[in-house]
Amino acid sequence: ITAGDAKIRSTEKMHEFIELSKYDDERGRYIRATRDLPRGTLVLEEARPYVSSVRDHRKQSACSYCFSQANVAKNAASSASTSTTDAAASCMRCARCRRVYYCGRDCQVADWPRHKAECNLLAGLDAKKGVTETLMLVLRVLLQRQREQLEHIPYVFGEHGDDFEQLEAHVDKHSEETRAKYCQMAIMEFDILKEQREQMVSLDVDMCVKYFCQAGCNAFTISDSDMNSIGSGMYLKTALFNHSCR
């Protein structure tokens, strides 16, 4: 997935020459072409990821919403000689959690419906505790799932209902070492969630490990025009093209 210099487009389109095939136990959900497609044919546009997070080393130089780097980097450079408070304001860092950066106010406002749930949680963390790209990605999955349930938001695509739940996790195919690491990361997520975890009735370590596995299997790298990695995102429709699980 490539993030251009301009803001990510808000339109989504699946072209008429491909169709979503019915779910089956062997293949899961998949897409197929209804005719031969020439090389280079655009078959799907998916503007916004279900969730996304910026690479750890890019957090202060890439916008958390549109992944643009120019404005954030420029603002950071121009504010290098100012006070810490002025620099944070210039870089459009969230004043409350102080962990998320934006290229401008438009992106900050656009991202607020998602960020407000995590903002209080991140603000309550010890400043010395880091939140890695993967922890942030899965935290946003947890909060988005909760938001869908509370606000009855339908994420329906074709005949298959809830796209996210149909993403393959392959928990049993991950190594014991990886599953143990995900268990530790699940406990770290619970530490971030604190009392809010009580509102997530079905959330336990196994469920959280499953989410980490789903992220590991289905997340895409988000790159700039030079194919440098900026972050990662989960694109539910694009994941149909991700790979064969056979």
VOLUM-956751 format. One record per residue (C-alpha): residue in one letter; residue number from 1; x, y, z. Coordinates in Angstrom, 2 decimals. Example, Ala and Ser with C-alpha at 12.3 -4.5 7.8 and 13.67 -1.06 7.14 Angstrom:
2
<atom residuo="A" num="1" x="12.30" y="-4.50" z="7.80"/>
<atom residuo="S" num="2" x="13.67" y="-1.06" z="7.14"/>
***
This chain:
246
<atom residuo="I" num="1" x="0.00" y="0.00" z="0.00"/>
<atom residuo="T" num="2" x="1.51" y="3.32" z="-1.04"/>
<atom residuo="A" num="3" x="0.69" y="6.62" z="0.64"/>
<atom residuo="G" num="4" x="1.08" y="9.47" z="-1.84"/>
<atom residuo="D" num="5" x="2.07" y="13.04" z="-1.09"/>
<atom residuo="A" num="6" x="-1.58" y="14.11" z="-1.29"/>
<atom residuo="K" num="7" x="-4.17" y="13.16" z="1.29"/>
<atom residuo="I" num="8" x="-5.45" y="9.62" z="0.96"/>
<atom residuo="R" num="9" x="-8.60" y="9.63" z="-1.14"/>
<atom residuo="S" num="10" x="-11.90" y="9.07" z="0.61"/>
<atom residuo="T" num="11" x="-13.50" y="6.95" z="-2.13"/>
<atom residuo="E" num="12" x="-13.60" y="3.18" z="-2.31"/>
<atom residuo="K" num="13" x="-14.38" y="1.15" z="-5.39"/>
<atom residuo="M" num="14" x="-14.34" y="-2.50" z="-6.36"/>
<atom residuo="H" num="15" x="-14.55" y="-2.76" z="-10.13"/>
<atom residuo="E" num="16" x="-17.34" y="-4.63" z="-11.86"/>
<atom residuo="F" num="17" x="-15.08" y="-7.29" z="-13.35"/>
<atom residuo="I" num="18" x="-14.27" y="-8.88" z="-10.00"/>
<atom residuo="E" num="19" x="-16.64" y="-10.39" z="-7.48"/>
<atom residuo="L" num="20" x="-16.56" y="-11.63" z="-3.93"/>
<atom residuo="S" num="21" x="-16.94" y="-15.39" z="-3.85"/>
<atom residuo="K" num="22" x="-18.90" y="-17.22" z="-1.19"/>
<atom residuo="Y" num="23" x="-17.07" y="-18.26" z="1.93"/>
<atom residuo="D" num="24" x="-15.98" y="-21.89" z="2.14"/>
<atom residuo="D" num="25" x="-14.09" y="-23.81" z="4.80"/>
<atom residuo="E" num="26" x="-11.13" y="-24.56" z="2.54"/>
<atom residuo="R" num="27" x="-10.47" y="-21.14" z="1.01"/>
<atom residuo="G" num="28" x="-12.15" y="-18.78" z="3.44"/>
<atom residuo="R" num="29" x="-13.24" y="-15.56" z="1.76"/>
<atom residuo="Y" num="30" x="-11.71" y="-14.75" z="-1.60"/>
<atom residuo="I" num="31" x="-12.14" y="-12.71" z="-4.75"/>
<atom residuo="R" num="32" x="-12.20" y="-13.83" z="-8.35"/>
<atom residuo="A" num="33" x="-12.16" y="-12.16" z="-11.74"/>
<atom residuo="T" num="34" x="-15.16" y="-12.54" z="-14.02"/>
<atom residuo="R" num="35" x="-13.01" y="-12.09" z="-17.13"/>
<atom residuo="D" num="36" x="-9.36" y="-12.07" z="-18.14"/>
<atom residuo="L" num="37" x="-7.57" y="-9.00" z="-16.83"/>
<atom residuo="P" num="38" x="-4.65" y="-7.33" z="-18.61"/>
<atom residuo="R" num="39" x="-1.55" y="-6.79" z="-16.52"/>
<atom residuo="G" num="40" x="-1.71" y="-3.51" z="-14.63"/>
<atom residuo="T" num="41" x="-5.51" y="-3.40" z="-14.38"/>
<atom residuo="L" num="42" x="-6.74" y="-1.48" z="-11.33"/>
<atom residuo="V" num="43" x="-9.20" y="-3.79" z="-9.58"/>
<atom residuo="L" num="44" x="-9.68" y="-2.22" z="-6.15"/>
<atom residuo="E" num="45" x="-9.32" y="1.13" z="-4.42"/>
<atom residuo="E" num="46" x="-9.47" y="1.13" z="-0.64"/>
<atom residuo="A" num="47" x="-8.87" y="4.57" z="0.77"/>
<atom residuo="R" num="48" x="-8.76" y="4.12" z="4.52"/>
<atom residuo="P" num="49" x="-7.35" y="1.20" z="6.53"/>
<atom residuo="Y" num="50" x="-9.49" y="-0.48" z="9.16"/>
<atom residuo="V" num="51" x="-6.68" y="0.40" z="11.57"/>
<atom residuo="S" num="52" x="-3.13" y="1.60" z="11.05"/>
<atom residuo="S" num="53" x="-0.05" y="2.70" z="12.95"/>
<atom residuo="V" num="54" x="3.18" y="4.52" z="12.15"/>
<atom residuo="R" num="55" x="6.57" y="2.83" z="12.35"/>
<atom residuo="D" num="56" x="8.34" y="3.40" z="15.66"/>
<atom residuo="H" num="57" x="11.17" y="5.42" z="14.10"/>
<atom residuo="R" num="58" x="8.74" y="7.51" z="12.01"/>
<atom residuo="K" num="59" x="6.33" y="8.61" z="14.74"/>
<atom residuo="Q" num="60" x="7.60" y="12.19" z="14.82"/>
<atom residuo="S" num="61" x="7.99" y="12.51" z="11.06"/>
<atom residuo="A" num="62" x="4.82" y="10.95" z="9.61"/>
<atom residuo="C" num="63" x="1.20" y="11.95" z="10.03"/>
<atom residuo="S" num="64" x="-0.78" y="9.40" z="12.01"/>
<atom residuo="Y" num="65" x="-3.82" y="9.92" z="9.76"/>
<atom residuo="C" num="66" x="-2.66" y="10.38" z="6.14"/>
<atom residuo="F" num="67" x="0.98" y="9.21" z="6.55"/>
<atom residuo="S" num="68" x="2.25" y="12.35" z="4.82"/>
<atom residuo="Q" num="69" x="5.81" y="13.16" z="5.88"/>
<atom residuo="A" num="70" x="6.61" y="16.52" z="4.29"/>
<atom residuo="N" num="71" x="4.61" y="18.82" z="6.55"/>
<atom residuo="V" num="72" x="5.44" y="17.03" z="9.77"/>
<atom residuo="A" num="73" x="9.16" y="16.95" z="9.01"/>
<atom residuo="K" num="74" x="9.12" y="20.59" z="7.88"/>
<atom residuo="N" num="75" x="7.28" y="21.70" z="11.01"/>
<atom residuo="A" num="76" x="9.66" y="19.73" z="13.21"/>
<atom residuo="A" num="77" x="12.70" y="21.32" z="11.55"/>
<atom residuo="S" num="78" x="11.31" y="24.85" z="11.74"/>
<atom residuo="S" num="79" x="10.54" y="24.44" z="15.44"/>
<atom residuo="A" num="80" x="13.90" y="22.93" z="16.41"/>
<atom residuo="S" num="81" x="15.05" y="26.14" z="18.05"/>
<atom residuo="T" num="82" x="11.79" y="26.82" z="19.92"/>
<atom residuo="S" num="83" x="10.68" y="25.63" z="23.32"/>
<atom residuo="T" num="84" x="9.38" y="22.09" z="23.80"/>
<atom residuo="T" num="85" x="5.82" y="23.36" z="24.15"/>
<atom residuo="D" num="86" x="6.03" y="25.45" z="20.97"/>
<atom residuo="A" num="87" x="7.64" y="22.60" z="19.07"/>
<atom residuo="A" num="88" x="4.90" y="20.18" z="20.03"/>
<atom residuo="A" num="89" x="2.26" y="22.65" z="18.89"/>
<atom residuo="S" num="90" x="4.04" y="23.32" z="15.61"/>
<atom residuo="C" num="91" x="4.38" y="19.62" z="14.87"/>
<atom residuo="M" num="92" x="0.70" y="19.12" z="15.68"/>
<atom residuo="R" num="93" x="1.43" y="16.57" z="18.38"/>
<atom residuo="C" num="94" x="-1.63" y="15.59" z="20.37"/>
<atom residuo="A" num="95" x="-1.41" y="17.83" z="23.43"/>
<atom residuo="R" num="96" x="-3.04" y="15.27" z="25.72"/>
<atom residuo="C" num="97" x="-1.40" y="11.92" z="25.01"/>
<atom residuo="R" num="98" x="1.75" y="13.44" z="23.42"/>
<atom residuo="R" num="99" x="2.32" y="10.25" z="21.43"/>
<atom residuo="V" num="100" x="0.58" y="10.92" z="18.10"/>
<atom residuo="Y" num="101" x="1.61" y="13.45" z="15.43"/>
<atom residuo="Y" num="102" x="-0.27" y="15.06" z="12.54"/>
<atom residuo="C" num="103" x="0.73" y="17.04" z="9.46"/>
<atom residuo="G" num="104" x="-1.95" y="19.64" z="10.16"/>
<atom residuo="R" num="105" x="-5.20" y="20.41" z="11.91"/>
<atom residuo="D" num="106" x="-7.38" y="18.91" z="9.16"/>
<atom residuo="C" num="107" x="-5.90" y="15.45" z="9.74"/>
<atom residuo="Q" num="108" x="-6.03" y="15.89" z="13.50"/>
<atom residuo="V" num="109" x="-9.75" y="16.69" z="13.36"/>
<atom residuo="A" num="110" x="-10.46" y="13.91" z="10.86"/>
<atom residuo="D" num="111" x="-8.69" y="11.38" z="13.10"/>
<atom residuo="W" num="112" x="-10.37" y="12.45" z="16.33"/>
<atom residuo="P" num="113" x="-13.32" y="10.00" z="16.20"/>
<atom residuo="R" num="114" x="-10.77" y="7.19" z="16.30"/>
<atom residuo="H" num="115" x="-8.08" y="8.80" z="18.41"/>
<atom residuo="K" num="116" x="-10.31" y="10.05" z="21.25"/>
<atom residuo="A" num="117" x="-10.81" y="6.50" z="22.56"/>
<atom residuo="E" num="118" x="-7.09" y="5.79" z="22.76"/>
<atom residuo="C" num="119" x="-6.06" y="9.30" z="23.77"/>
<atom residuo="N" num="120" x="-7.15" y="9.04" z="27.40"/>
<atom residuo="L" num="121" x="-5.60" y="5.58" z="27.70"/>
<atom residuo="L" num="122" x="-2.25" y="6.70" z="26.26"/>
<atom residuo="A" num="123" x="-2.27" y="9.86" z="28.39"/>
<atom residuo="G" num="124" x="-2.60" y="7.72" z="31.50"/>
<atom residuo="L" num="125" x="0.52" y="5.69" z="30.72"/>
<atom residuo="D" num="126" x="3.88" y="6.34" z="32.31"/>
<atom residuo="A" num="127" x="5.78" y="8.56" z="29.88"/>
<atom residuo="K" num="128" x="8.69" y="6.08" z="29.97"/>
<atom residuo="K" num="129" x="6.53" y="3.24" z="28.67"/>
<atom residuo="G" num="130" x="6.81" y="2.88" z="24.93"/>
<atom residuo="V" num="131" x="3.91" y="1.83" z="22.73"/>
<atom residuo="T" num="132" x="5.33" y="0.01" z="19.73"/>
<atom residuo="E" num="133" x="3.82" y="-0.01" z="16.26"/>
<atom residuo="T" num="134" x="2.35" y="-3.49" z="16.78"/>
<atom residuo="L" num="135" x="0.92" y="-2.65" z="20.21"/>
<atom residuo="M" num="136" x="-0.70" y="0.48" z="18.77"/>
<atom residuo="L" num="137" x="-2.12" y="-1.43" z="15.80"/>
<atom residuo="V" num="138" x="-3.79" y="-4.08" z="17.97"/>
<atom residuo="L" num="139" x="-4.90" y="-1.51" z="20.56"/>
<atom residuo="R" num="140" x="-6.74" y="0.24" z="17.74"/>
<atom residuo="V" num="141" x="-8.28" y="-3.07" z="16.68"/>
<atom residuo="L" num="142" x="-9.57" y="-3.62" z="20.22"/>
<atom residuo="L" num="143" x="-11.00" y="-0.12" z="20.47"/>
<atom residuo="Q" num="144" x="-12.51" y="-0.22" z="16.99"/>
<atom residuo="R" num="145" x="-14.21" y="-3.55" z="17.73"/>
<atom residuo="Q" num="146" x="-15.62" y="-2.06" z="20.92"/>
<atom residuo="R" num="147" x="-16.83" y="1.03" z="19.07"/>
<atom residuo="E" num="148" x="-18.60" y="-1.10" z="16.47"/>
<atom residuo="Q" num="149" x="-20.42" y="-3.02" z="19.17"/>
<atom residuo="L" num="150" x="-21.42" y="0.04" z="21.20"/>
<atom residuo="E" num="151" x="-22.51" y="2.14" z="18.23"/>
<atom residuo="H" num="152" x="-23.86" y="-0.78" z="16.17"/>
<atom residuo="I" num="153" x="-21.63" y="0.13" z="13.24"/>
<atom residuo="P" num="154" x="-22.03" y="-2.39" z="10.41"/>
<atom residuo="Y" num="155" x="-18.89" y="-3.36" z="8.52"/>
<atom residuo="V" num="156" x="-20.55" y="-5.43" z="5.86"/>
<atom residuo="F" num="157" x="-19.03" y="-6.38" z="2.54"/>
<atom residuo="G" num="158" x="-20.97" y="-8.54" z="0.12"/>
<atom residuo="E" num="159" x="-22.68" y="-11.51" z="1.72"/>
<atom residuo="H" num="160" x="-20.06" y="-12.14" z="4.35"/>
<atom residuo="G" num="161" x="-21.03" y="-9.84" z="7.19"/>
<atom residuo="D" num="162" x="-18.23" y="-8.90" z="9.52"/>
<atom residuo="D" num="163" x="-15.03" y="-8.71" z="7.50"/>
<atom residuo="F" num="164" x="-12.62" y="-8.49" z="10.41"/>
<atom residuo="E" num="165" x="-13.80" y="-11.70" z="12.08"/>
<atom residuo="Q" num="166" x="-13.26" y="-13.53" z="8.81"/>
<atom residuo="L" num="167" x="-9.59" y="-12.60" z="8.59"/>
<atom residuo="E" num="168" x="-7.47" y="-15.71" z="9.06"/>
<atom residuo="A" num="169" x="-5.43" y="-15.85" z="12.27"/>
<atom residuo="H" num="170" x="-3.65" y="-19.24" z="11.90"/>
<atom residuo="V" num="171" x="-2.94" y="-19.22" z="15.63"/>
<atom residuo="D" num="172" x="-1.87" y="-22.87" z="15.62"/>
<atom residuo="K" num="173" x="0.59" y="-22.26" z="12.76"/>
<atom residuo="H" num="174" x="2.55" y="-19.63" z="14.68"/>
<atom residuo="S" num="175" x="5.55" y="-20.91" z="16.60"/>
<atom residuo="E" num="176" x="5.35" y="-21.41" z="20.36"/>
<atom residuo="E" num="177" x="7.87" y="-18.61" z="20.74"/>
<atom residuo="T" num="178" x="5.68" y="-16.22" z="18.73"/>
<atom residuo="R" num="179" x="2.55" y="-17.17" z="20.63"/>
<atom residuo="A" num="180" x="4.38" y="-16.64" z="23.94"/>
<atom residuo="K" num="181" x="5.49" y="-13.20" z="22.74"/>
<atom residuo="Y" num="182" x="1.91" y="-12.36" z="21.79"/>
<atom residuo="C" num="183" x="0.73" y="-13.47" z="25.24"/>
<atom residuo="Q" num="184" x="3.16" y="-11.02" z="26.81"/>
<atom residuo="M" num="185" x="1.99" y="-8.30" z="24.45"/>
<atom residuo="A" num="186" x="-1.64" y="-9.09" z="25.33"/>
<atom residuo="I" num="187" x="-0.86" y="-8.42" z="28.99"/>
<atom residuo="M" num="188" x="0.73" y="-5.12" z="27.95"/>
<atom residuo="E" num="189" x="-2.48" y="-4.24" z="26.09"/>
<atom residuo="F" num="190" x="-4.49" y="-4.99" z="29.24"/>
<atom residuo="D" num="191" x="-2.19" y="-2.65" z="31.16"/>
<atom residuo="I" num="192" x="-2.98" y="0.11" z="28.66"/>
<atom residuo="L" num="193" x="-6.73" y="-0.58" z="28.69"/>
<atom residuo="K" num="194" x="-6.99" y="-0.69" z="32.49"/>
<atom residuo="E" num="195" x="-10.63" y="-0.36" z="33.62"/>
<atom residuo="Q" num="196" x="-11.86" y="-0.11" z="30.03"/>
<atom residuo="R" num="197" x="-11.04" y="-3.77" z="29.59"/>
<atom residuo="E" num="198" x="-14.03" y="-4.60" z="31.83"/>
<atom residuo="Q" num="199" x="-16.32" y="-3.23" z="29.10"/>
<atom residuo="M" num="200" x="-14.88" y="-5.73" z="26.61"/>
<atom residuo="V" num="201" x="-16.79" y="-8.71" z="27.94"/>
<atom residuo="S" num="202" x="-15.31" y="-11.42" z="25.73"/>
<atom residuo="L" num="203" x="-11.74" y="-10.13" z="25.75"/>
<atom residuo="D" num="204" x="-9.22" y="-12.47" z="27.33"/>
<atom residuo="V" num="205" x="-5.61" y="-13.38" z="26.60"/>
<atom residuo="D" num="206" x="-6.56" y="-15.94" z="23.93"/>
<atom residuo="M" num="207" x="-8.77" y="-13.45" z="22.10"/>
<atom residuo="C" num="208" x="-6.05" y="-10.81" z="22.22"/>
<atom residuo="V" num="209" x="-3.46" y="-13.30" z="20.93"/>
<atom residuo="K" num="210" x="-5.82" y="-14.06" z="18.05"/>
<atom residuo="Y" num="211" x="-5.93" y="-10.35" z="17.17"/>
<atom residuo="F" num="212" x="-2.12" y="-10.21" z="17.15"/>
<atom residuo="C" num="213" x="-2.07" y="-13.25" z="14.86"/>
<atom residuo="Q" num="214" x="-4.65" y="-11.67" z="12.54"/>
<atom residuo="A" num="215" x="-2.54" y="-8.53" z="12.38"/>
<atom residuo="G" num="216" x="0.56" y="-10.59" z="11.64"/>
<atom residuo="C" num="217" x="-1.17" y="-12.47" z="8.82"/>
<atom residuo="N" num="218" x="-3.11" y="-9.63" z="7.24"/>
<atom residuo="A" num="219" x="-1.43" y="-6.26" z="7.85"/>
<atom residuo="F" num="220" x="0.12" y="-4.49" z="4.88"/>
<atom residuo="T" num="221" x="3.18" y="-2.28" z="4.88"/>
<atom residuo="I" num="222" x="2.36" y="1.35" z="4.08"/>
<atom residuo="S" num="223" x="5.16" y="2.86" z="2.00"/>
<atom residuo="D" num="224" x="6.08" y="6.23" z="0.56"/>
<atom residuo="S" num="225" x="6.66" y="6.84" z="-3.14"/>
<atom residuo="D" num="226" x="10.24" y="5.57" z="-2.78"/>
<atom residuo="M" num="227" x="8.95" y="2.35" z="-1.18"/>
<atom residuo="N" num="228" x="10.33" y="3.25" z="2.24"/>
<atom residuo="S" num="229" x="8.22" y="1.81" z="5.01"/>
<atom residuo="I" num="230" x="6.17" y="4.39" z="6.95"/>
<atom residuo="G" num="231" x="3.81" y="2.15" z="8.89"/>
<atom residuo="S" num="232" x="1.35" y="-0.71" z="8.66"/>
<atom residuo="G" num="233" x="-2.36" y="-1.00" z="8.15"/>
<atom residuo="M" num="234" x="-5.13" y="-3.56" z="7.98"/>
<atom residuo="Y" num="235" x="-7.22" y="-3.17" z="4.82"/>
<atom residuo="L" num="236" x="-10.15" y="-5.56" z="5.02"/>
<atom residuo="K" num="237" x="-11.05" y="-5.64" z="1.34"/>
<atom residuo="T" num="238" x="-7.45" y="-5.61" z="0.14"/>
<atom residuo="A" num="239" x="-6.74" y="-8.58" z="2.40"/>
<atom residuo="L" num="240" x="-8.84" y="-10.62" z="-0.03"/>
<atom residuo="F" num="241" x="-5.87" y="-10.40" z="-2.38"/>
<atom residuo="N" num="242" x="-3.26" y="-10.94" z="0.29"/>
<atom residuo="H" num="243" x="-2.23" y="-14.56" z="-0.18"/>
<atom residuo="S" num="244" x="-3.35" y="-18.13" z="-0.49"/>
<atom residuo="C" num="245" x="-3.58" y="-19.90" z="2.88"/>
<atom residuo="R" num="246" x="-3.06" y="-23.33" z="1.33"/>
***
